[in-house]
Structure formats: structure tokens, C-alpha cells
Amino acid sequence: MLDISAAEWTAILLSLRVAVIATLVATPFGIALAWLLARKDFWGKSMLDALVHLPLVLPPVVTGYLLLLTFGRRGLVGAFLADYLGIVFAFRWTGAALACGVMAFPLLVRPMRLSIEAIDRRLEQAAETLGAAPWKVFFTVTLPLALPGVLAGMVLGFAKAIGEFGATITFVSNIPGETQTISSAIYSLIQTPDGDAAAGRLVIVSIVLAIGALIAAEWFARRATARLHGN
């Protein structure tokens, strides 16, 4: 039961690579958007907030189809990237990372935004009165204080990316060794004769990774909070 095959290891390692890349690329955008939503008032803020959280409520297949229309080889953005920059997302592992990043983005942004909103603005204002530029206030005051939320958001986003299926298989299909993640590998195995044992192994791996990510998110948040308070 625990004898993981080479094909299964490939799916596991690809899932980890896709989730790590998706999380690392999405994090800077998530921090910036979380700060914007937490600190600024502007026309259309509610609409932007709704768009950020839209992947949570849309069927994943719809999100994947929209990604295909936008970033496909002949999509609105994909055609330009492919023709002029040589970047192709559709049916590539990079496309799987893009789909996972989009689906995980709401879970990544939410803890960051709440963490920034919880910061006492008087601390930022004190730094500004001492002559610190806005960017310096952000990197020396806001970001360190928001670190627990940033770390929690990153780990939750990673966990979501590990388990992503619907948008990924719609956008990049289910190509072994290229786009077949743990979720799509399980989907293939449960439809093949004698695939239950292999599917069971991947299910166990998925559960272990998900629980580990959730525990890590809590641990990182507690540790970062303790350090901020000098404990």
C-alpha cells in the first residue's frame, strides 16, 4: 500500500513544485493588494474585493475556462505572450502554477489583509512624523507587524494549491509528467482498473500534506506573534 511508484512520485513532486511556485509568485501581489484593501478607500473598492474572492465562489471549471480564454495559445493575453515573449501557459506545468495561484489567491490575501487592518495606524503615523518615507514605513513598520498574517496566508495558499483540481485540469489538461498533479492523478486512477491502491496512496499523501500545511500555518503565526511581542 505504501510502495509509491515512480509515476506517483512524479505527480507528488510536480504538485509540490507547482504549489511552491504559485505561492511565491502570488505572495508579493497578495501583500500589495492586501495593503491596498486594508489602508486605502477608493471608488470600486468593493468590486475589487469581490473580484479577489471570486475564485472561492465560482465553479473551478469556470475559472479554468476563463484562464484558457485569457492565457491560452490564442487567448487575449496568451497570444501576445506566446508570439512576442515565447511564454506559453496552456498545457504546461507553468499553466498549472498559474491556475493554482489564481485559485489560492483569496485564501492568501485574506489573512494578510486582516493582519494589516489590525495594526495600530498610530505606529505608522509616528514613523511618518519622524521623516520616514511611505515605502520605508511599509517595510520597517507595517510588513514586520503583519508578518503572522503574511505567513499564515502563504501556507494556506500553498495548501489550497496542493489540492487544486478543477481549474487546473480545465486549463492545462491531465498530462502525465507535465501537468498531472496529485489531484488529477487520483482522478485518472479511480477510473482505471486496479487503480484503487495507487489512488489510496496519493489520497494519504494529500491528507498528510494538507494537515502539515495547516499545522505549519498555525505554528508560523504563533511564532511570529511571539517574536513581535518579545517572547
DRENPA-3360 file (N, C-alpha, C; in nm, 2 decimals, always signed):
BEGIN
1 = MLDISAAE = +0.08/-0.12/+0.00/+0.00/+0.00/+0.00/+0.09/+0.13/+0.00 ~ +0.20/+0.12/+0.07/+0.29/+0.24/+0.08/+0.40/+0.24/-0.02 ~ +0.40/+0.14/-0.11/+0.51/+0.14/-0.21/+0.47/+0.23/-0.33 ~ +0.52/+0.36/-0.32/+0.48/+0.46/-0.41/+0.57/+0.44/-0.54 ~ +0.50/+0.44/-0.65/+0.56/+0.42/-0.78/+0.63/+0.54/-0.83 ~ +0.71/+0.53/-0.94/+0.78/+0.64/-1.00/+0.68/+0.74/-1.05 ~ +0.57/+0.69/-1.12/+0.47/+0.79/-1.17/+0.40/+0.86/-1.06 ~ +0.38/+0.80/-0.95/+0.32/+0.87/-0.83/+0.41/+0.97/-0.77;
9 = WTAILLSL = +0.54/+0.94/-0.76/+0.64/+1.03/-0.71/+0.64/+1.15/-0.81 ~ +0.63/+1.13/-0.94/+0.63/+1.24/-1.03/+0.52/+1.34/-1.01 ~ +0.40/+1.28/-0.98/+0.28/+1.36/-0.96/+0.30/+1.44/-0.83 ~ +0.35/+1.37/-0.73/+0.37/+1.44/-0.60/+0.47/+1.55/-0.61 ~ +0.58/+1.53/-0.67/+0.69/+1.63/-0.68/+0.64/+1.75/-0.77 ~ +0.56/+1.71/-0.88/+0.51/+1.82/-0.96/+0.41/+1.91/-0.88 ~ +0.33/+1.84/-0.80/+0.23/+1.92/-0.72/+0.31/+2.01/-0.62 ~ +0.41/+1.96/-0.56/+0.49/+2.05/-0.47/+0.56/+2.16/-0.54;
17 = RVAVIATL = +0.61/+2.14/-0.66/+0.68/+2.24/-0.74/+0.57/+2.35/-0.78 ~ +0.46/+2.30/-0.83/+0.35/+2.39/-0.88/+0.30/+2.48/-0.76 ~ +0.28/+2.41/-0.64/+0.23/+2.49/-0.53/+0.33/+2.59/-0.48 ~ +0.46/+2.55/-0.47/+0.56/+2.64/-0.42/+0.58/+2.76/-0.52 ~ +0.58/+2.74/-0.65/+0.60/+2.85/-0.74/+0.47/+2.94/-0.74 ~ +0.35/+2.88/-0.73/+0.23/+2.96/-0.73/+0.23/+3.05/-0.61 ~ +0.27/+2.99/-0.49/+0.27/+3.07/-0.37/+0.37/+3.18/-0.37 ~ +0.49/+3.15/-0.41/+0.60/+3.25/-0.41/+0.57/+3.37/-0.51;
25 = VATPFGIA = +0.51/+3.33/-0.63/+0.48/+3.44/-0.72/+0.36/+3.52/-0.68 ~ +0.26/+3.45/-0.62/+0.14/+3.52/-0.58/+0.16/+3.61/-0.45 ~ +0.26/+3.58/-0.37/+0.27/+3.65/-0.24/+0.29/+3.80/-0.25 ~ +0.39/+3.84/-0.34/+0.41/+3.99/-0.35/+0.28/+4.06/-0.39 ~ +0.21/+4.00/-0.49/+0.08/+4.06/-0.53/-0.02/+4.06/-0.42 ~ -0.02/+3.95/-0.35/-0.12/+3.94/-0.24/-0.09/+4.04/-0.13 ~ +0.04/+4.07/-0.09/+0.07/+4.17/+0.01/+0.03/+4.31/-0.04 ~ +0.06/+4.34/-0.16/+0.03/+4.47/-0.22/-0.13/+4.49/-0.22;
33 = LAWLLARK = -0.20/+4.39/-0.26/-0.34/+4.40/-0.27/-0.41/+4.41/-0.13 ~ -0.35/+4.33/-0.04/-0.40/+4.33/+0.10/-0.38/+4.47/+0.16 ~ -0.26/+4.53/+0.14/-0.24/+4.66/+0.19/-0.33/+4.76/+0.13 ~ -0.36/+4.75/+0.00/-0.44/+4.85/-0.07/-0.59/+4.84/-0.01 ~ -0.64/+4.72/+0.01/-0.77/+4.70/+0.06/-0.78/+4.74/+0.20 ~ -0.67/+4.72/+0.28/-0.68/+4.75/+0.42/-0.66/+4.90/+0.45 ~ -0.58/+4.97/+0.37/-0.54/+5.10/+0.41/-0.60/+5.21/+0.32 ~ -0.65/+5.18/+0.20/-0.70/+5.28/+0.11/-0.85/+5.27/+0.09;
41 = DFWGKSML = -0.91/+5.39/+0.07/-1.05/+5.40/+0.03/-1.06/+5.46/-0.11 ~ -1.12/+5.39/-0.20/-1.13/+5.44/-0.34/-1.26/+5.39/-0.40 ~ -1.29/+5.45/-0.51/-1.41/+5.41/-0.59/-1.38/+5.27/-0.65 ~ -1.48/+5.18/-0.63/-1.46/+5.05/-0.68/-1.39/+4.95/-0.59 ~ -1.37/+4.99/-0.46/-1.30/+4.90/-0.37/-1.38/+4.77/-0.34 ~ -1.51/+4.79/-0.33/-1.60/+4.67/-0.31/-1.59/+4.58/-0.43 ~ -1.59/+4.63/-0.55/-1.58/+4.55/-0.67/-1.45/+4.47/-0.67 ~ -1.34/+4.54/-0.64/-1.21/+4.48/-0.64/-1.20/+4.37/-0.53;
49 = DALVHLPL = -1.26/+4.39/-0.42/-1.26/+4.29/-0.31/-1.34/+4.17/-0.36 ~ -1.45/+4.20/-0.43/-1.53/+4.09/-0.48/-1.46/+4.01/-0.59 ~ -1.38/+4.07/-0.67/-1.30/+4.01/-0.78/-1.19/+3.92/-0.71 ~ -1.13/+3.97/-0.61/-1.03/+3.89/-0.54/-1.09/+3.76/-0.49 ~ -1.21/+3.77/-0.43/-1.27/+3.65/-0.37/-1.35/+3.57/-0.47 ~ -1.36/+3.61/-0.59/-1.44/+3.54/-0.69/-1.41/+3.40/-0.71 ~ -1.28/+3.36/-0.72/-1.24/+3.22/-0.73/-1.29/+3.13/-0.62 ~ -1.33/+3.18/-0.51/-1.38/+3.10/-0.40/-1.52/+3.05/-0.43;
57 = VLPPVVTG = -1.60/+3.13/-0.50/-1.74/+3.10/-0.52/-1.77/+3.06/-0.66 ~ -1.69/+3.09/-0.76/-1.71/+3.04/-0.89/-1.68/+2.89/-0.90 ~ -1.75/+2.81/-0.98/-1.71/+2.67/-1.00/-1.56/+2.67/-1.06 ~ -1.47/+2.59/-1.01/-1.33/+2.59/-1.05/-1.32/+2.57/-1.20 ~ -1.41/+2.49/-1.26/-1.41/+2.47/-1.41/-1.43/+2.60/-1.48 ~ -1.52/+2.69/-1.43/-1.54/+2.82/-1.49/-1.41/+2.90/-1.48 ~ -1.34/+2.90/-1.37/-1.22/+2.98/-1.36/-1.11/+2.92/-1.45 ~ -1.11/+2.79/-1.47/-1.01/+2.73/-1.56/-1.04/+2.77/-1.70;
65 = YLLLLTFG = -1.17/+2.77/-1.74/-1.21/+2.81/-1.87/-1.18/+2.95/-1.90 ~ -1.20/+3.04/-1.81/-1.16/+3.18/-1.82/-1.01/+3.20/-1.84 ~ -0.93/+3.12/-1.77/-0.79/+3.12/-1.78/-0.75/+3.07/-1.92 ~ -0.82/+2.97/-1.97/-0.79/+2.92/-2.11/-0.82/+3.03/-2.21 ~ -0.93/+3.10/-2.19/-0.97/+3.20/-2.29/-0.87/+3.32/-2.28 ~ -0.82/+3.34/-2.17/-0.73/+3.46/-2.15/-0.58/+3.43/-2.18 ~ -0.53/+3.31/-2.13/-0.39/+3.28/-2.14/-0.37/+3.16/-2.23 ~ -0.47/+3.11/-2.30/-0.45/+3.00/-2.39/-0.36/+3.05/-2.51;
73 = RRGLVGAF = -0.32/+2.95/-2.59/-0.23/+2.99/-2.70/-0.28/+3.09/-2.79 ~ -0.41/+3.10/-2.81/-0.48/+3.20/-2.89/-0.57/+3.29/-2.80 ~ -0.54/+3.30/-2.67/-0.62/+3.38/-2.58/-0.59/+3.53/-2.60 ~ -0.66/+3.61/-2.52/-0.64/+3.76/-2.53/-0.50/+3.80/-2.49 ~ -0.45/+3.74/-2.38/-0.32/+3.77/-2.33/-0.22/+3.66/-2.38 ~ -0.26/+3.54/-2.38/-0.17/+3.43/-2.42/-0.11/+3.44/-2.56 ~ -0.19/+3.49/-2.65/-0.14/+3.50/-2.79/-0.02/+3.60/-2.79 ~ -0.03/+3.71/-2.72/+0.08/+3.81/-2.72/+0.20/+3.75/-2.65;
81 = LADYLGIV = +0.18/+3.68/-2.53/+0.29/+3.62/-2.46/+0.36/+3.52/-2.54 ~ +0.29/+3.44/-2.62/+0.35/+3.33/-2.70/+0.42/+3.38/-2.82 ~ +0.36/+3.48/-2.89/+0.42/+3.53/-3.01/+0.54/+3.62/-2.99 ~ +0.53/+3.70/-2.88/+0.64/+3.80/-2.87/+0.74/+3.77/-2.76 ~ +0.69/+3.69/-2.66/+0.78/+3.66/-2.55/+0.82/+3.51/-2.54 ~ +0.75/+3.43/-2.62/+0.77/+3.29/-2.61/+0.73/+3.22/-2.49 ~ +0.63/+3.28/-2.42/+0.58/+3.23/-2.29/+0.44/+3.16/-2.32 ~ +0.43/+3.03/-2.29/+0.31/+2.95/-2.31/+0.27/+2.89/-2.18;
89 = FAFRWTGA = +0.14/+2.91/-2.14/+0.09/+2.86/-2.02/+0.00/+2.74/-2.04 ~ -0.08/+2.74/-2.15/-0.17/+2.63/-2.17/-0.10/+2.50/-2.19 ~ -0.15/+2.39/-2.12/-0.10/+2.26/-2.13/+0.05/+2.25/-2.09 ~ +0.09/+2.34/-2.00/+0.23/+2.33/-1.94/+0.22/+2.34/-1.79 ~ +0.33/+2.29/-1.72/+0.32/+2.30/-1.58/+0.32/+2.44/-1.53 ~ +0.37/+2.53/-1.60/+0.36/+2.67/-1.56/+0.22/+2.72/-1.56 ~ +0.14/+2.67/-1.65/-0.01/+2.70/-1.65/-0.08/+2.64/-1.53 ~ -0.03/+2.52/-1.49/-0.08/+2.46/-1.36/-0.05/+2.55/-1.24;
97 = ALACGVMA = +0.07/+2.61/-1.24/+0.11/+2.70/-1.14/+0.02/+2.83/-1.14 ~ -0.01/+2.88/-1.26/-0.09/+3.00/-1.27/-0.23/+2.97/-1.22 ~ -0.29/+2.85/-1.26/-0.42/+2.82/-1.22/-0.43/+2.80/-1.07 ~ -0.33/+2.74/-1.01/-0.32/+2.72/-0.86/-0.31/+2.85/-0.79 ~ -0.23/+2.94/-0.85/-0.21/+3.07/-0.79/-0.34/+3.15/-0.79 ~ -0.41/+3.14/-0.89/-0.54/+3.22/-0.90/-0.64/+3.16/-0.80 ~ -0.65/+3.03/-0.79/-0.74/+2.97/-0.70/-0.71/+2.99/-0.56 ~ -0.58/+2.99/-0.53/-0.53/+3.01/-0.39/-0.53/+3.16/-0.35;
105 = FPLLVRPM = -0.54/+3.25/-0.44/-0.51/+3.39/-0.41/-0.61/+3.44/-0.30 ~ -0.74/+3.41/-0.30/-0.83/+3.47/-0.20/-0.78/+3.42/-0.06 ~ -0.74/+3.29/-0.05/-0.70/+3.24/+0.09/-0.57/+3.30/+0.13 ~ -0.49/+3.34/+0.03/-0.36/+3.41/+0.06/-0.38/+3.55/+0.10 ~ -0.47/+3.62/+0.04/-0.49/+3.77/+0.07/-0.56/+3.79/+0.20 ~ -0.66/+3.71/+0.23/-0.75/+3.74/+0.34/-0.67/+3.75/+0.47 ~ -0.59/+3.65/+0.51/-0.52/+3.67/+0.64/-0.42/+3.79/+0.64 ~ -0.36/+3.82/+0.52/-0.27/+3.93/+0.51/-0.35/+4.06/+0.54;
113 = RLSIEAID = -0.47/+4.08/+0.48/-0.55/+4.20/+0.49/-0.59/+4.21/+0.64 ~ -0.64/+4.11/+0.70/-0.68/+4.12/+0.84/-0.57/+4.15/+0.93 ~ -0.45/+4.10/+0.90/-0.33/+4.13/+0.98/-0.29/+4.28/+0.97 ~ -0.30/+4.33/+0.85/-0.27/+4.47/+0.83/-0.37/+4.56/+0.89 ~ -0.50/+4.53/+0.88/-0.61/+4.61/+0.94/-0.59/+4.61/+1.09 ~ -0.53/+4.51/+1.15/-0.52/+4.50/+1.30/-0.40/+4.59/+1.35 ~ -0.32/+4.64/+1.26/-0.21/+4.72/+1.31/-0.25/+4.86/+1.35 ~ -0.21/+4.91/+1.46/-0.24/+5.04/+1.50/-0.18/+5.14/+1.41;
121 = RRLEQAAE = -0.26/+5.22/+1.35/-0.21/+5.32/+1.25/-0.13/+5.43/+1.31 ~ -0.14/+5.45/+1.44/-0.06/+5.55/+1.51/+0.09/+5.51/+1.50 ~ +0.12/+5.38/+1.49/+0.26/+5.34/+1.48/+0.32/+5.38/+1.35 ~ +0.24/+5.37/+1.24/+0.28/+5.41/+1.11/+0.29/+5.57/+1.10 ~ +0.19/+5.63/+1.17/+0.20/+5.78/+1.17/+0.32/+5.83/+1.24 ~ +0.35/+5.76/+1.35/+0.47/+5.80/+1.43/+0.60/+5.80/+1.34 ~ +0.61/+5.69/+1.26/+0.72/+5.67/+1.17/+0.73/+5.78/+1.07 ~ +0.61/+5.82/+1.02/+0.60/+5.93/+0.92/+0.64/+6.06/+0.98;
129 = TLGAAPWK = +0.60/+6.09/+1.10/+0.64/+6.22/+1.16/+0.79/+6.23/+1.19 ~ +0.85/+6.11/+1.20/+1.00/+6.11/+1.21/+1.07/+6.12/+1.08 ~ +1.00/+6.14/+0.97/+1.06/+6.16/+0.84/+1.07/+6.04/+0.75 ~ +1.02/+5.93/+0.79/+1.03/+5.81/+0.71/+0.94/+5.82/+0.59 ~ +0.99/+5.78/+0.47/+0.91/+5.78/+0.35/+0.81/+5.67/+0.36 ~ +0.70/+5.68/+0.28/+0.59/+5.58/+0.29/+0.64/+5.44/+0.26 ~ +0.73/+5.42/+0.16/+0.78/+5.29/+0.14/+0.86/+5.23/+0.26 ~ +0.93/+5.32/+0.33/+1.01/+5.28/+0.44/+0.92/+5.24/+0.56;
137 = VFFTVTLP = +0.81/+5.32/+0.57/+0.72/+5.29/+0.68/+0.66/+5.15/+0.65 ~ +0.63/+5.12/+0.53/+0.57/+4.99/+0.50/+0.67/+4.88/+0.53 ~ +0.79/+4.89/+0.49/+0.89/+4.78/+0.50/+0.94/+4.77/+0.64 ~ +0.94/+4.87/+0.72/+1.00/+4.87/+0.85/+0.90/+4.86/+0.97 ~ +0.77/+4.90/+0.94/+0.67/+4.90/+1.04/+0.56/+4.81/+1.00 ~ +0.49/+4.84/+0.89/+0.37/+4.76/+0.85/+0.40/+4.61/+0.83 ~ +0.49/+4.59/+0.74/+0.52/+4.45/+0.70/+0.57/+4.36/+0.82 ~ +0.66/+4.41/+0.90/+0.70/+4.32/+1.01/+0.59/+4.29/+1.11;
145 = LALPGVLA = +0.50/+4.39/+1.13/+0.39/+4.37/+1.22/+0.28/+4.28/+1.16 ~ +0.27/+4.28/+1.03/+0.18/+4.19/+0.96/+0.23/+4.06/+0.93 ~ +0.35/+4.03/+0.97/+0.42/+3.90/+0.93/+0.34/+3.78/+0.97 ~ +0.28/+3.77/+1.09/+0.20/+3.65/+1.12/+0.09/+3.62/+1.01 ~ +0.02/+3.73/+0.97/-0.08/+3.71/+0.87/-0.02/+3.67/+0.73 ~ +0.09/+3.73/+0.70/+0.16/+3.70/+0.57/+0.20/+3.55/+0.57 ~ +0.26/+3.50/+0.67/+0.30/+3.36/+0.68/+0.18/+3.27/+0.68 ~ +0.08/+3.31/+0.75/-0.05/+3.22/+0.75/-0.11/+3.22/+0.61;
153 = GMVLGFAK = -0.11/+3.33/+0.55/-0.17/+3.34/+0.41/-0.09/+3.26/+0.31 ~ +0.04/+3.26/+0.32/+0.13/+3.19/+0.23/+0.11/+3.04/+0.25 ~ +0.10/+2.99/+0.37/+0.08/+2.85/+0.40/-0.06/+2.80/+0.36 ~ -0.16/+2.88/+0.38/-0.29/+2.84/+0.34/-0.30/+2.84/+0.19 ~ -0.24/+2.94/+0.12/-0.24/+2.94/-0.02/-0.17/+2.82/-0.08 ~ -0.06/+2.78/-0.01/+0.02/+2.66/-0.06/-0.07/+2.54/-0.04 ~ -0.14/+2.53/+0.07/-0.23/+2.41/+0.09/-0.34/+2.40/-0.01 ~ -0.40/+2.52/-0.04/-0.50/+2.52/-0.15/-0.44/+2.48/-0.28;
161 = AIGEFGAT = -0.32/+2.53/-0.31/-0.26/+2.50/-0.44/-0.23/+2.35/-0.46 ~ -0.19/+2.29/-0.34/-0.16/+2.14/-0.35/-0.29/+2.06/-0.39 ~ -0.40/+2.11/-0.34/-0.53/+2.03/-0.37/-0.61/+2.08/-0.48 ~ -0.56/+2.18/-0.56/-0.64/+2.23/-0.67/-0.66/+2.13/-0.78 ~ -0.78/+2.13/-0.84/-0.81/+2.03/-0.94/-0.89/+2.08/-1.06 ~ -1.00/+2.14/-1.03/-1.10/+2.18/-1.14/-1.04/+2.28/-1.24 ~ -0.99/+2.39/-1.19/-0.93/+2.49/-1.28/-0.81/+2.44/-1.35 ~ -0.73/+2.36/-1.28/-0.60/+2.31/-1.34/-0.63/+2.22/-1.45;
169 = ITFVSNIP = -0.72/+2.12/-1.43/-0.74/+2.02/-1.54/-0.81/+2.08/-1.66 ~ -0.89/+2.19/-1.63/-0.96/+2.26/-1.74/-0.86/+2.34/-1.83 ~ -0.77/+2.40/-1.76/-0.67/+2.49/-1.83/-0.55/+2.42/-1.89 ~ -0.50/+2.32/-1.82/-0.38/+2.26/-1.87/-0.39/+2.11/-1.89 ~ -0.51/+2.05/-1.88/-0.54/+1.91/-1.90/-0.48/+1.83/-1.80 ~ -0.46/+1.70/-1.83/-0.40/+1.60/-1.74/-0.30/+1.52/-1.81 ~ -0.18/+1.58/-1.82/-0.07/+1.52/-1.90/+0.03/+1.46/-1.80 ~ +0.05/+1.33/-1.80/+0.15/+1.27/-1.70/+0.29/+1.33/-1.72;
177 = GETQTISS = +0.35/+1.37/-1.61/+0.49/+1.42/-1.62/+0.49/+1.57/-1.65 ~ +0.39/+1.63/-1.70/+0.39/+1.77/-1.74/+0.29/+1.85/-1.66 ~ +0.16/+1.81/-1.65/+0.06/+1.88/-1.58/-0.02/+1.79/-1.48 ~ +0.01/+1.67/-1.47/-0.06/+1.58/-1.38/-0.02/+1.59/-1.24 ~ -0.10/+1.66/-1.16/-0.07/+1.68/-1.02/-0.13/+1.57/-0.94 ~ -0.12/+1.57/-0.81/-0.18/+1.47/-0.72/-0.33/+1.45/-0.75 ~ -0.40/+1.56/-0.75/-0.54/+1.56/-0.77/-0.58/+1.49/-0.90 ~ -0.52/+1.54/-1.01/-0.56/+1.48/-1.14/-0.51/+1.34/-1.15;
185 = AIYSLIQT = -0.40/+1.30/-1.09/-0.35/+1.16/-1.09/-0.46/+1.07/-1.02 ~ -0.51/+1.12/-0.91/-0.61/+1.04/-0.84/-0.74/+1.03/-0.93 ~ -0.77/+1.14/-0.99/-0.89/+1.13/-1.08/-0.87/+1.03/-1.19 ~ -0.75/+1.02/-1.25/-0.72/+0.92/-1.35/-0.72/+0.78/-1.29 ~ -0.66/+0.76/-1.17/-0.65/+0.63/-1.12/-0.78/+0.56/-1.08 ~ -0.88/+0.65/-1.03/-1.01/+0.59/-0.99/-1.09/+0.55/-1.11 ~ -1.05/+0.59/-1.23/-1.12/+0.55/-1.35/-1.06/+0.43/-1.42 ~ -0.95/+0.38/-1.37/-0.88/+0.27/-1.43/-0.89/+0.15/-1.35;
193 = PDGDAAAG = -0.89/+0.03/-1.41/-0.90/-0.10/-1.33/-0.77/-0.11/-1.24 ~ -0.79/-0.16/-1.12/-0.68/-0.19/-1.03/-0.61/-0.06/-0.99 ~ -0.68/+0.06/-1.00/-0.61/+0.18/-0.97/-0.64/+0.23/-0.83 ~ -0.72/+0.15/-0.75/-0.76/+0.19/-0.62/-0.65/+0.20/-0.52 ~ -0.55/+0.11/-0.53/-0.44/+0.11/-0.43/-0.35/+0.23/-0.45 ~ -0.32/+0.26/-0.58/-0.24/+0.38/-0.61/-0.31/+0.51/-0.57 ~ -0.44/+0.51/-0.60/-0.52/+0.63/-0.56/-0.52/+0.65/-0.41 ~ -0.54/+0.54/-0.34/-0.53/+0.54/-0.19/-0.40/+0.60/-0.14;
201 = RLVIVSIV = -0.29/+0.56/-0.20/-0.16/+0.61/-0.16/-0.16/+0.76/-0.18 ~ -0.20/+0.81/-0.29/-0.20/+0.95/-0.32/-0.30/+1.03/-0.23 ~ -0.41/+0.97/-0.19/-0.50/+1.03/-0.10/-0.43/+1.05/+0.03 ~ -0.36/+0.95/+0.08/-0.29/+0.96/+0.21/-0.19/+1.07/+0.20 ~ -0.11/+1.07/+0.09/-0.01/+1.18/+0.08/-0.08/+1.32/+0.08 ~ -0.19/+1.33/+0.01/-0.27/+1.46/+0.01/-0.31/+1.50/+0.15 ~ -0.36/+1.40/+0.22/-0.41/+1.44/+0.36/-0.29/+1.48/+0.45 ~ -0.18/+1.41/+0.44/-0.06/+1.44/+0.52/-0.01/+1.58/+0.48;
209 = LAIGALIA = +0.00/+1.61/+0.35/+0.04/+1.74/+0.31/-0.05/+1.85/+0.36 ~ -0.18/+1.83/+0.35/-0.28/+1.93/+0.39/-0.27/+1.96/+0.54 ~ -0.27/+1.85/+0.62/-0.26/+1.87/+0.76/-0.13/+1.93/+0.80 ~ -0.02/+1.89/+0.74/+0.11/+1.95/+0.77/+0.11/+2.10/+0.74 ~ +0.04/+2.14/+0.63/+0.04/+2.28/+0.59/-0.04/+2.36/+0.69 ~ -0.16/+2.31/+0.73/-0.24/+2.38/+0.83/-0.17/+2.39/+0.97 ~ -0.10/+2.29/+1.01/-0.03/+2.29/+1.13/+0.08/+2.40/+1.12 ~ +0.15/+2.39/+1.01/+0.26/+2.49/+0.99/+0.21/+2.63/+0.99;
217 = AEWFARRA = +0.09/+2.66/+0.93/+0.04/+2.79/+0.93/+0.01/+2.84/+1.07 ~ -0.04/+2.76/+1.15/-0.07/+2.79/+1.29/+0.06/+2.82/+1.37 ~ +0.16/+2.73/+1.34/+0.29/+2.74/+1.41/+0.36/+2.87/+1.37 ~ +0.37/+2.89/+1.24/+0.44/+3.01/+1.20/+0.37/+3.14/+1.25 ~ +0.24/+3.14/+1.25/+0.16/+3.26/+1.30/+0.19/+3.28/+1.45 ~ +0.19/+3.17/+1.53/+0.21/+3.19/+1.67/+0.36/+3.23/+1.70 ~ +0.45/+3.17/+1.63/+0.59/+3.21/+1.65/+0.62/+3.35/+1.61 ~ +0.56/+3.39/+1.49/+0.59/+3.53/+1.45/+0.52/+3.63/+1.55;
225 = TARLHGN = +0.40/+3.59/+1.60/+0.34/+3.68/+1.70/+0.42/+3.69/+1.83 ~ +0.48/+3.57/+1.87/+0.56/+3.57/+1.99/+0.69/+3.66/+1.98 ~ +0.75/+3.65/+1.86/+0.87/+3.73/+1.83/+0.84/+3.88/+1.83 ~ +0.72/+3.92/+1.78/+0.68/+4.06/+1.77/+0.66/+4.11/+1.91 ~ +0.62/+4.03/+2.00/+0.59/+4.07/+2.14/+0.71/+4.05/+2.23 ~ +0.82/+4.00/+2.17/+0.94/+3.99/+2.25/+0.95/+3.86/+2.34 ~ +0.87/+3.76/+2.31/+0.87/+3.64/+2.39/+0.96/+3.53/+2.33;
% end
